[in-house]
Amino acid sequence: MPSRTALTQMSNAGIPLRVIQEISGHRTLDELYKYLEVKPEQVLGAVASLSMLAPLEPKNSPQPQTSSGFDAPDFDKSVLVEVNPPATALNPPPA
């Protein structure tokens, strides 16, 4: 059976737990979990990655709308640039 360190390194390398279970010979994932070490910085990293996935506002709150009616809650309006098309016979300049 591989050492606790080897099992933990496989897990940290992204090898699926079912594969590690087969290599280690543990009958169940519960048995395998006892041999996997989790460092506090791994827990903090996982929590931080979840916060990046969380919505900016609760789903029940009203969402802002642009003038076109398109819902854009995460849209940064500071980057908007007003573009005026050239005046033509079909698009006369504003009076």
MODELLER restraints for C-alpha pairs under 7 A, 6 or more apart:
rsr = mdl.restraints
at = mdl.atoms
rsr.add(forms.Gaussian(group=physical.xy_distance, feature=features.Distance(at['CA:1:A'], at['CA:24:A']), mean=5.32, stdev=0.5))
rsr.add(forms.Gaussian(group=physical.xy_distance, feature=features.Distance(at['CA:1:A'], at['CA:25:A']), mean=6.90, stdev=0.5))
rsr.add(forms.Gaussian(group=physical.xy_distance, feature=features.Distance(at['CA:2:A'], at['CA:24:A']), mean=5.98, stdev=0.5))
rsr.add(forms.Gaussian(group=physical.xy_distance, feature=features.Distance(at['CA:4:A'], at['CA:35:A']), mean=5.29, stdev=0.5))
rsr.add(forms.Gaussian(group=physical.xy_distance, feature=features.Distance(at['CA:4:A'], at['CA:36:A']), mean=6.41, stdev=0.5))
rsr.add(forms.Gaussian(group=physical.xy_distance, feature=features.Distance(at['CA:7:A'], at['CA:20:A']), mean=6.90, stdev=0.5))
rsr.add(forms.Gaussian(group=physical.xy_distance, feature=features.Distance(at['CA:7:A'], at['CA:36:A']), mean=6.33, stdev=0.5))
rsr.add(forms.Gaussian(group=physical.xy_distance, feature=features.Distance(at['CA:8:A'], at['CA:36:A']), mean=4.97, stdev=0.5))
rsr.add(forms.Gaussian(group=physical.xy_distance, feature=features.Distance(at['CA:8:A'], at['CA:37:A']), mean=5.83, stdev=0.5))
rsr.add(forms.Gaussian(group=physical.xy_distance, feature=features.Distance(at['CA:11:A'], at['CA:17:A']), mean=6.77, stdev=0.5))
rsr.add(forms.Gaussian(group=physical.xy_distance, feature=features.Distance(at['CA:21:A'], at['CA:29:A']), mean=6.63, stdev=0.5))
rsr.add(forms.Gaussian(group=physical.xy_distance, feature=features.Distance(at['CA:21:A'], at['CA:32:A']), mean=6.36, stdev=0.5))
rsr.add(forms.Gaussian(group=physical.xy_distance, feature=features.Distance(at['CA:26:A'], at['CA:32:A']), mean=5.89, stdev=0.5))
rsr.add(forms.Gaussian(group=physical.xy_distance, feature=features.Distance(at['CA:63:A'], at['CA:71:A']), mean=6.74, stdev=0.5))
rsr.add(forms.Gaussian(group=physical.xy_distance, feature=features.Distance(at['CA:63:A'], at['CA:73:A']), mean=5.86, stdev=0.5))
rsr.add(forms.Gaussian(group=physical.xy_distance, feature=features.Distance(at['CA:64:A'], at['CA:71:A']), mean=6.46, stdev=0.5))
rsr.add(forms.Gaussian(group=physical.xy_distance, feature=features.Distance(at['CA:64:A'], at['CA:72:A']), mean=6.70, stdev=0.5))
rsr.add(forms.Gaussian(group=physical.xy_distance, feature=features.Distance(at['CA:64:A'], at['CA:73:A']), mean=5.79, stdev=0.5))
rsr.add(forms.Gaussian(group=physical.xy_distance, feature=features.Distance(at['CA:65:A'], at['CA:71:A']), mean=4.83, stdev=0.5))
rsr.add(forms.Gaussian(group=physical.xy_distance, feature=features.Distance(at['CA:65:A'], at['CA:72:A']), mean=6.18, stdev=0.5))
rsr.add(forms.Gaussian(group=physical.xy_distance, feature=features.Distance(at['CA:66:A'], at['CA:72:A']), mean=6.93, stdev=0.5))
rsr.add(forms.Gaussian(group=physical.xy_distance, feature=features.Distance(at['CA:87:A'], at['CA:93:A']), mean=5.21, stdev=0.5))
